[in-house]
Amino acid sequence: MANAADERRKALGRRIKRARVRAGYRSQKAFADAIGISENSVARAEIGDERIGDKVFAAIEDGLGWGEYVVAEYLETGDESIFTDSEPAPEPAEPARPSRDELLMRYRQLEGVMEIVVEEQRRWREREEDVRRQIREIDAVLSGEISSPERRNVG
């Protein structure tokens, strides 16, 4: 069962997300880049993660135009009137859709990753073939099909 502090963190996360989108940041990454923190920190703040530090909250407050220590006060008291937007933080109806440029960038990133994966698979197949060849050679030596001096010429 969630306690009041958990509920406040989650409500704060929803409020941060809504304010970010209203401020024109369609993605967590764009907002994070603008305020100088990691995308992961923004994501964790927006889900109400309890491991968010004061520096992250300070950057978010500044980026959203909220007053200093508003987040700490809200988390302590639950008083929503301290926010400059002073609206309640309902569940978001639908996540903000990434822009075309964001989708194209992500597509290119994934293409690059796929090229790396395919190349690594090719290398592993070559390595597998080499290991199998070595196993066959050792097996042949052990089974007496070829002698050790003949083994040196195999390859």
Steps between C-alpha positions, in 0.01 A plus 500: 500500500642838397555761769442876469863571407485244216175650372648851512809389305282340233274807480811718478631283215174545309514875564861519375411312184195714428694822564789378279266429209316831552838676495557359151733211580347205320767259621674441829832518316431847360405626847797329665741651246348845554539490879831316514404168656473147365195369319493217754467754784202664330341161438549397863357831623194458276418158645545618856819311577611563858870510404489848343747745650467868583720606205268324254192655658669843497571467127140389435360788708714747308414345163126513571506848651402378844632669811800374690427212742142466372551126446640444850213694655241312299652163589499598866156659521300385197387862446433533126431873519876568511542412132486789255268299278285416809300237313463152643720234344263249337614187324615591149248391239760408241876538486635773275572364154863533388561746219592383150860615555520307828365188330745534210790544743393192696457305173856588394633402841327164477632447147852559632444256784364243256811532280718435805289200603514349150878548483545342845283205395717453191816507713355248746400269214857517365636431849256212542614348169865535606433335837306217336788444256747485789277255686480276191879509466555412865237229479677357193834497684346338807317239298823408321388602151812709457820504698640802677764579231227484234292730722749784448426499128121510544341838487 
